[in-house]
Amino acid sequence: MFDIGIHWQRWLLKIVIFIACLMPFLFLLDGALKDDLGANPIETVTHATGDWTLRLLLITLVMTPLRRLTGLAWPIKVRRMLGLFVFFYATLHFFTWGWLDQQLIVEDILADIVKRPYVTVGFLAWLLLLPLALTSNRWSMRKLGKRWSILHKVVYLIGVLGVLHFLWLVKADLLEPLIYGLLLVLLLAFRWKHAKQSEKKRLTERQGKLLSGL
Protein backbone atom coordinates (compact mmCIF):
# COMPACT_ATOMS: atom_id res chain seq x y z
CA MET A 1 0.00 0.00 0.00
CA PHE A 2 2.85 2.38 0.88
CA ASP A 3 4.59 1.63 -2.45
CA ILE A 4 1.35 2.30 -4.36
CA GLY A 5 1.01 5.66 -2.59
CA ILE A 6 4.55 6.66 -3.58
CA HIS A 7 3.89 5.52 -7.16
CA TRP A 8 0.84 7.75 -7.48
CA GLN A 9 2.63 10.67 -5.83
CA ARG A 10 5.37 10.42 -8.45
CA TRP A 11 2.87 10.30 -11.30
CA LEU A 12 1.01 13.29 -9.85
CA LEU A 13 4.28 15.20 -9.53
CA LYS A 14 5.15 14.44 -13.16
CA ILE A 15 1.72 15.57 -14.33
CA VAL A 16 2.00 18.85 -12.38
CA ILE A 17 5.49 19.54 -13.74
CA PHE A 18 4.40 18.63 -17.29
CA ILE A 19 1.51 21.10 -17.12
CA ALA A 20 3.75 23.78 -15.60
CA CYS A 21 6.34 23.36 -18.37
CA LEU A 22 3.64 23.47 -21.03
CA MET A 23 2.02 26.67 -19.71
CA PRO A 24 4.39 29.16 -21.45
CA PHE A 25 3.58 27.52 -24.79
CA LEU A 26 -0.15 27.60 -24.07
CA PHE A 27 0.04 31.30 -23.16
CA LEU A 28 1.83 32.01 -26.45
CA LEU A 29 -0.70 29.94 -28.38
CA ASP A 30 -3.58 31.75 -26.69
CA GLY A 31 -1.97 35.11 -27.46
CA ALA A 32 -1.50 34.13 -31.10
CA LEU A 33 -5.11 32.99 -31.46
CA LYS A 34 -6.33 36.25 -29.87
CA ASP A 35 -3.83 38.37 -31.84
CA ASP A 36 -2.50 39.59 -28.50
CA LEU A 37 1.26 39.17 -28.82
CA GLY A 38 2.09 42.86 -29.10
CA ALA A 39 3.27 45.01 -31.96
CA ASN A 40 5.92 42.47 -33.01
CA PRO A 41 4.51 38.94 -32.49
CA ILE A 42 7.55 37.21 -34.00
CA GLU A 43 9.89 38.99 -31.58
CA THR A 44 7.58 38.15 -28.67
CA VAL A 45 7.53 34.45 -29.53
CA THR A 46 11.26 34.37 -30.24
CA HIS A 47 12.18 35.97 -26.93
CA ALA A 48 9.67 33.95 -24.88
CA THR A 49 10.76 30.59 -26.30
CA GLY A 50 14.43 31.52 -25.88
CA ASP A 51 13.90 32.62 -22.28
CA TRP A 52 12.09 29.42 -21.36
CA THR A 53 14.70 27.27 -23.08
CA LEU A 54 17.42 28.72 -20.86
CA ARG A 55 15.31 28.74 -17.70
CA LEU A 56 14.29 25.10 -18.09
CA LEU A 57 17.86 24.13 -18.98
CA LEU A 58 19.11 25.58 -15.71
CA ILE A 59 16.26 23.97 -13.79
CA THR A 60 17.22 20.64 -15.38
CA LEU A 61 20.83 21.12 -14.28
CA VAL A 62 19.65 21.88 -10.74
CA MET A 63 18.01 18.45 -10.43
CA THR A 64 21.23 16.45 -9.87
CA PRO A 65 22.62 18.74 -7.12
CA LEU A 66 19.17 18.78 -5.53
CA ARG A 67 19.14 14.99 -5.50
CA ARG A 68 22.59 14.81 -3.92
CA LEU A 69 21.90 17.50 -1.31
CA THR A 70 18.48 16.23 -0.22
CA GLY A 71 18.71 12.50 -0.86
CA LEU A 72 15.28 12.66 -2.55
CA ALA A 73 14.66 10.59 -5.68
CA TRP A 74 12.07 12.74 -7.47
CA PRO A 75 14.50 15.30 -8.99
CA ILE A 76 16.09 12.52 -11.08
CA LYS A 77 12.65 11.11 -11.98
CA VAL A 78 11.58 14.40 -13.60
CA ARG A 79 14.96 15.41 -15.07
CA ARG A 80 14.44 13.66 -18.40
CA MET A 81 11.03 15.29 -18.92
CA LEU A 82 12.49 18.70 -18.11
CA GLY A 83 15.30 18.08 -20.59
CA LEU A 84 12.83 17.21 -23.34
CA PHE A 85 10.95 20.43 -22.66
CA VAL A 86 14.26 22.27 -23.04
CA PHE A 87 14.55 20.77 -26.52
CA PHE A 88 10.89 21.55 -27.24
CA TYR A 89 11.28 25.26 -26.49
CA ALA A 90 14.70 25.42 -28.16
CA THR A 91 13.17 23.95 -31.31
CA LEU A 92 10.28 26.43 -31.19
CA HIS A 93 12.84 29.20 -30.73
CA PHE A 94 14.92 27.96 -33.67
CA PHE A 95 11.99 27.48 -36.05
CA THR A 96 10.40 30.81 -35.09
CA TRP A 97 13.63 32.46 -36.23
CA GLY A 98 14.17 30.22 -39.27
CA TRP A 99 10.57 30.09 -40.48
CA LEU A 100 8.87 33.32 -39.44
CA ASP A 101 11.89 35.61 -39.40
CA GLN A 102 14.04 34.12 -42.19
CA GLN A 103 11.13 32.71 -44.25
CA LEU A 104 12.94 29.34 -44.51
CA ILE A 105 15.33 30.84 -47.07
CA VAL A 106 18.37 28.61 -46.65
CA GLU A 107 20.83 31.19 -47.98
CA ASP A 108 19.61 33.82 -45.51
CA ILE A 109 19.64 31.35 -42.62
CA LEU A 110 23.21 30.24 -43.33
CA ALA A 111 24.36 33.84 -43.84
CA ASP A 112 22.83 34.86 -40.48
CA ILE A 113 24.49 31.91 -38.72
CA VAL A 114 27.89 32.91 -40.09
CA LYS A 115 27.45 36.68 -39.68
CA ARG A 116 25.98 36.99 -36.19
CA PRO A 117 27.93 35.39 -33.29
CA TYR A 118 24.85 35.10 -31.06
CA VAL A 119 23.05 33.20 -33.83
CA THR A 120 26.12 31.00 -34.33
CA VAL A 121 26.31 29.89 -30.69
CA GLY A 122 22.53 29.56 -30.46
CA PHE A 123 22.44 27.29 -33.50
CA LEU A 124 25.35 25.25 -32.14
CA ALA A 125 23.53 24.85 -28.81
CA TRP A 126 20.44 23.55 -30.64
CA LEU A 127 22.55 21.10 -32.67
CA LEU A 128 24.10 19.77 -29.46
CA LEU A 129 20.66 19.40 -27.88
CA LEU A 130 19.46 17.25 -30.76
CA PRO A 131 21.41 14.05 -29.91
CA LEU A 132 20.56 14.48 -26.22
CA ALA A 133 16.85 14.59 -27.03
CA LEU A 134 17.12 11.60 -29.39
CA THR A 135 18.90 9.51 -26.74
CA SER A 136 16.67 10.49 -23.80
CA ASN A 137 15.15 7.03 -23.53
CA ARG A 138 15.91 3.77 -21.75
CA TRP A 139 16.82 1.95 -24.97
CA SER A 140 19.58 4.48 -25.72
CA MET A 141 20.83 4.30 -22.14
CA ARG A 142 21.18 0.51 -22.41
CA LYS A 143 22.67 0.64 -25.90
CA LEU A 144 25.24 3.36 -25.18
CA GLY A 145 26.17 2.24 -21.66
CA LYS A 146 28.83 4.49 -20.12
CA ARG A 147 28.99 6.52 -23.33
CA TRP A 148 25.45 7.76 -22.62
CA SER A 149 26.59 9.53 -19.45
CA ILE A 150 29.58 11.04 -21.27
CA LEU A 151 27.34 12.26 -24.11
CA HIS A 152 24.84 13.90 -21.78
CA LYS A 153 27.56 15.87 -19.98
CA VAL A 154 27.48 18.07 -23.11
CA VAL A 155 24.48 19.75 -21.46
CA TYR A 156 26.91 21.92 -19.47
CA LEU A 157 28.49 23.20 -22.69
CA ILE A 158 25.00 23.84 -24.02
CA GLY A 159 24.33 25.92 -20.90
CA VAL A 160 27.45 28.02 -21.55
CA LEU A 161 26.43 28.54 -25.18
CA GLY A 162 22.90 29.47 -24.11
CA VAL A 163 24.14 32.14 -21.70
CA LEU A 164 26.53 33.52 -24.34
CA HIS A 165 23.68 33.60 -26.86
CA PHE A 166 21.58 35.62 -24.43
CA LEU A 167 24.43 37.97 -23.48
CA TRP A 168 25.33 38.79 -27.08
CA LEU A 169 21.67 39.19 -28.00
CA VAL A 170 20.57 41.73 -25.37
CA LYS A 171 23.72 43.92 -25.55
CA ALA A 172 22.42 46.56 -23.10
CA ASP A 173 20.32 45.13 -20.24
CA LEU A 174 22.70 42.42 -19.04
CA LEU A 175 21.21 41.76 -15.59
CA GLU A 176 19.06 38.73 -16.50
CA PRO A 177 21.68 36.88 -18.59
CA LEU A 178 24.31 37.61 -15.92
CA ILE A 179 22.05 36.08 -13.27
CA TYR A 180 21.67 32.98 -15.45
CA GLY A 181 25.42 32.96 -15.99
CA LEU A 182 26.10 33.13 -12.25
CA LEU A 183 23.71 30.25 -11.59
CA LEU A 184 25.43 28.22 -14.31
CA VAL A 185 28.86 28.93 -12.78
CA LEU A 186 27.59 27.71 -9.38
CA LEU A 187 26.20 24.54 -10.98
CA LEU A 188 29.48 23.91 -12.80
CA ALA A 189 31.42 24.48 -9.55
CA PHE A 190 29.17 21.96 -7.77
CA ARG A 191 29.70 19.48 -10.60
CA TRP A 192 33.49 19.98 -10.47
CA LYS A 193 33.58 19.56 -6.68
CA HIS A 194 31.55 16.35 -6.86
CA ALA A 195 33.80 15.00 -9.63
CA LYS A 196 36.91 15.72 -7.54
CA GLN A 197 35.37 14.04 -4.49
CA SER A 198 34.41 10.98 -6.56
CA GLU A 199 37.92 10.79 -8.01
CA LYS A 200 39.46 11.05 -4.54
CA LYS A 201 37.14 8.33 -3.24
CA ARG A 202 38.03 5.99 -6.12
CA LEU A 203 41.73 6.63 -5.54
CA THR A 204 41.39 5.89 -1.83
CA GLU A 205 39.49 2.66 -2.54
CA ARG A 206 42.11 1.58 -5.10
CA GLN A 207 44.93 2.25 -2.62
CA GLY A 208 43.05 0.32 0.04
CA LYS A 209 42.73 -2.70 -2.25
CA LEU A 210 46.42 -2.54 -3.12
CA LEU A 211 47.43 -2.39 0.54
CA SER A 212 45.08 -5.23 1.48
CA GLY A 213 46.68 -7.38 -1.22
CA LEU A 214 50.20 -6.95 0.20
C-alpha positions as CSV (number, residue, x, y, z in Angstrom):
1,M,0.0,0.0,0.0
2,F,2.8,2.4,0.9
3,D,4.6,1.6,-2.5
4,I,1.4,2.3,-4.4
5,G,1.0,5.7,-2.6
6,I,4.6,6.7,-3.6
7,H,3.9,5.5,-7.2
8,W,0.8,7.8,-7.5
9,Q,2.6,10.7,-5.8
10,R,5.4,10.4,-8.5
11,W,2.9,10.3,-11.3
12,L,1.0,13.3,-9.9
13,L,4.3,15.2,-9.5
14,K,5.2,14.4,-13.2
15,I,1.7,15.6,-14.3
16,V,2.0,18.8,-12.4
17,I,5.5,19.5,-13.7
18,F,4.4,18.6,-17.3
19,I,1.5,21.1,-17.1
20,A,3.8,23.8,-15.6
21,C,6.3,23.4,-18.4
22,L,3.6,23.5,-21.0
23,M,2.0,26.7,-19.7
24,P,4.4,29.2,-21.4
25,F,3.6,27.5,-24.8
26,L,-0.2,27.6,-24.1
27,F,0.0,31.3,-23.2
28,L,1.8,32.0,-26.5
29,L,-0.7,29.9,-28.4
30,D,-3.6,31.7,-26.7
31,G,-2.0,35.1,-27.5
32,A,-1.5,34.1,-31.1
33,L,-5.1,33.0,-31.5
34,K,-6.3,36.2,-29.9
35,D,-3.8,38.4,-31.8
36,D,-2.5,39.6,-28.5
37,L,1.3,39.2,-28.8
38,G,2.1,42.9,-29.1
39,A,3.3,45.0,-32.0
40,N,5.9,42.5,-33.0
41,P,4.5,38.9,-32.5
42,I,7.6,37.2,-34.0
43,E,9.9,39.0,-31.6
44,T,7.6,38.2,-28.7
45,V,7.5,34.5,-29.5
46,T,11.3,34.4,-30.2
47,H,12.2,36.0,-26.9
48,A,9.7,33.9,-24.9
49,T,10.8,30.6,-26.3
50,G,14.4,31.5,-25.9
51,D,13.9,32.6,-22.3
52,W,12.1,29.4,-21.4
53,T,14.7,27.3,-23.1
54,L,17.4,28.7,-20.9
55,R,15.3,28.7,-17.7
56,L,14.3,25.1,-18.1
57,L,17.9,24.1,-19.0
58,L,19.1,25.6,-15.7
59,I,16.3,24.0,-13.8
60,T,17.2,20.6,-15.4
61,L,20.8,21.1,-14.3
62,V,19.7,21.9,-10.7
63,M,18.0,18.5,-10.4
64,T,21.2,16.5,-9.9
65,P,22.6,18.7,-7.1
66,L,19.2,18.8,-5.5
67,R,19.1,15.0,-5.5
68,R,22.6,14.8,-3.9
69,L,21.9,17.5,-1.3
70,T,18.5,16.2,-0.2
71,G,18.7,12.5,-0.9
72,L,15.3,12.7,-2.6
73,A,14.7,10.6,-5.7
74,W,12.1,12.7,-7.5
75,P,14.5,15.3,-9.0
76,I,16.1,12.5,-11.1
77,K,12.7,11.1,-12.0
78,V,11.6,14.4,-13.6
79,R,15.0,15.4,-15.1
80,R,14.4,13.7,-18.4
81,M,11.0,15.3,-18.9
82,L,12.5,18.7,-18.1
83,G,15.3,18.1,-20.6
84,L,12.8,17.2,-23.3
85,F,10.9,20.4,-22.7
86,V,14.3,22.3,-23.0
87,F,14.6,20.8,-26.5
88,F,10.9,21.5,-27.2
89,Y,11.3,25.3,-26.5
90,A,14.7,25.4,-28.2
91,T,13.2,24.0,-31.3
92,L,10.3,26.4,-31.2
93,H,12.8,29.2,-30.7
94,F,14.9,28.0,-33.7
95,F,12.0,27.5,-36.0
96,T,10.4,30.8,-35.1
97,W,13.6,32.5,-36.2
98,G,14.2,30.2,-39.3
99,W,10.6,30.1,-40.5
100,L,8.9,33.3,-39.4
101,D,11.9,35.6,-39.4
102,Q,14.0,34.1,-42.2
103,Q,11.1,32.7,-44.2
104,L,12.9,29.3,-44.5
105,I,15.3,30.8,-47.1
106,V,18.4,28.6,-46.6
107,E,20.8,31.2,-48.0
108,D,19.6,33.8,-45.5
109,I,19.6,31.3,-42.6
110,L,23.2,30.2,-43.3
111,A,24.4,33.8,-43.8
112,D,22.8,34.9,-40.5
113,I,24.5,31.9,-38.7
114,V,27.9,32.9,-40.1
115,K,27.5,36.7,-39.7
116,R,26.0,37.0,-36.2
117,P,27.9,35.4,-33.3
118,Y,24.8,35.1,-31.1
119,V,23.1,33.2,-33.8
120,T,26.1,31.0,-34.3
121,V,26.3,29.9,-30.7
122,G,22.5,29.6,-30.5
123,F,22.4,27.3,-33.5
124,L,25.4,25.2,-32.1
125,A,23.5,24.8,-28.8
126,W,20.4,23.6,-30.6
127,L,22.5,21.1,-32.7
128,L,24.1,19.8,-29.5
129,L,20.7,19.4,-27.9
130,L,19.5,17.2,-30.8
131,P,21.4,14.0,-29.9
132,L,20.6,14.5,-26.2
133,A,16.8,14.6,-27.0
134,L,17.1,11.6,-29.4
135,T,18.9,9.5,-26.7
136,S,16.7,10.5,-23.8
137,N,15.1,7.0,-23.5
138,R,15.9,3.8,-21.8
139,W,16.8,1.9,-25.0
140,S,19.6,4.5,-25.7
141,M,20.8,4.3,-22.1
142,R,21.2,0.5,-22.4
143,K,22.7,0.6,-25.9
144,L,25.2,3.4,-25.2
145,G,26.2,2.2,-21.7
146,K,28.8,4.5,-20.1
147,R,29.0,6.5,-23.3
148,W,25.4,7.8,-22.6
149,S,26.6,9.5,-19.5
150,I,29.6,11.0,-21.3
151,L,27.3,12.3,-24.1
152,H,24.8,13.9,-21.8
153,K,27.6,15.9,-20.0
154,V,27.5,18.1,-23.1
155,V,24.5,19.8,-21.5
156,Y,26.9,21.9,-19.5
157,L,28.5,23.2,-22.7
158,I,25.0,23.8,-24.0
159,G,24.3,25.9,-20.9
160,V,27.4,28.0,-21.5
161,L,26.4,28.5,-25.2
162,G,22.9,29.5,-24.1
163,V,24.1,32.1,-21.7
164,L,26.5,33.5,-24.3
165,H,23.7,33.6,-26.9
166,F,21.6,35.6,-24.4
167,L,24.4,38.0,-23.5
168,W,25.3,38.8,-27.1
169,L,21.7,39.2,-28.0
170,V,20.6,41.7,-25.4
171,K,23.7,43.9,-25.6
172,A,22.4,46.6,-23.1
173,D,20.3,45.1,-20.2
174,L,22.7,42.4,-19.0
175,L,21.2,41.8,-15.6
176,E,19.1,38.7,-16.5
177,P,21.7,36.9,-18.6
178,L,24.3,37.6,-15.9
179,I,22.0,36.1,-13.3
180,Y,21.7,33.0,-15.4
181,G,25.4,33.0,-16.0
182,L,26.1,33.1,-12.2
183,L,23.7,30.3,-11.6
184,L,25.4,28.2,-14.3
185,V,28.9,28.9,-12.8
186,L,27.6,27.7,-9.4
187,L,26.2,24.5,-11.0
188,L,29.5,23.9,-12.8
189,A,31.4,24.5,-9.6
190,F,29.2,22.0,-7.8
191,R,29.7,19.5,-10.6
192,W,33.5,20.0,-10.5
193,K,33.6,19.6,-6.7
194,H,31.6,16.4,-6.9
195,A,33.8,15.0,-9.6
196,K,36.9,15.7,-7.5
197,Q,35.4,14.0,-4.5
198,S,34.4,11.0,-6.6
199,E,37.9,10.8,-8.0
200,K,39.5,11.0,-4.5
201,K,37.1,8.3,-3.2
202,R,38.0,6.0,-6.1
203,L,41.7,6.6,-5.5
204,T,41.4,5.9,-1.8
205,E,39.5,2.7,-2.5
206,R,42.1,1.6,-5.1
207,Q,44.9,2.3,-2.6
208,G,43.0,0.3,0.0
209,K,42.7,-2.7,-2.2
210,L,46.4,-2.5,-3.1
211,L,47.4,-2.4,0.5
212,S,45.1,-5.2,1.5
213,G,46.7,-7.4,-1.2
214,L,50.2,-7.0,0.2
